[in-house]
Amino acid sequence: MRILVCNDDSVHAHGIHALVKSLQKLGEVITVAPLEEKSTTGHSLTLHKPLRILKMSENMYGVSGSPADCIHIGVSEIFKNKKPDLVVSGINRGANLGQDVYYSGTVSAAREAAMMGIPSFAVSLAIDFKRPPPEKEQNYESAAKTAVKVIQFFQKNKKDLIVPPQTIININVPDLPYKKLKGITFARQGFRHYSSKILKRRDHRGRDYFWVGGEYLGFRKEVGTDCDVVNSGYAAITPLTLDTTHHALLASCLEHVDGQVSLK
């Protein structure tokens, strides 16, 4: 199996190296990731300036662009349009739970691969940023082992558990040693709360500038969500689809007005 690995924390991040090491037992692993950190860049593509590729080491490349750029570069230039069998994005430094997936460059790399018809997984380590341990003490190996277990699970059960096209498997792992994880369980997407506070500052020339990025305030208390599961000490597997249509509301609207709204 040929595996393309990406992330948004950069090709230098501890998490991506731990992931590559674990995935090598499954097949050939080639890494194509941003040269610089691209956290919370969402699903952006670089359209207005050129991109460059730097070979870091054997089977590891850095790209001067976004995570989604890296997937395009990886597939078209590194894999030479022979699509990889699998894309795994991570290990993200921090959880990608609830609506975080819309901001995450790590999840966006997996989403871009799914758009290309490539099976894709996103992997994140739920670090507590209020009391973060030193990076060398963060449990990336736990997330890497979990990712391999989940991939093997889907491979083993592929006849019965068919992952539909344009679907991402989003994995979030508590920042715990592997032996202390309570298990790996499926969960639906939850909702996280952030403050809307924007910090206003003034530069040395007297002009205002702003820092955007609210403080994490906890999650909506609902049993069985990815937020709840990870908070309880389990790794969470959440299948995500590219189709964001609210199908129940659409069906109600179609039934109510026969699919149209009057212009009169």
Secondary structure, 3 states (H helix, E strand, C coil): CEEEEECCCCCCCHHHHHHHHHHCCCCEEEEEEECCCCCCCCCCCCCCCCCCEEEEECCEEEECCCHHHHHHHHHHHHCCCCCCCEEEEEEEECCCCHHHHHCCHHHHHHHHHHHCCCCEEEEEEECCCCCCCCHHHCCHHHHHHHHHHHHHHHHHCCCCCCCCCCEEEEEEEECCCHHHCCEEEECECCCEEECCCCEEEECCCCCEEEECCCCEEEECCCCCEHHHHHHCCEEEEEEEECCCCCHHHHHHHHHHHCCCCCCC
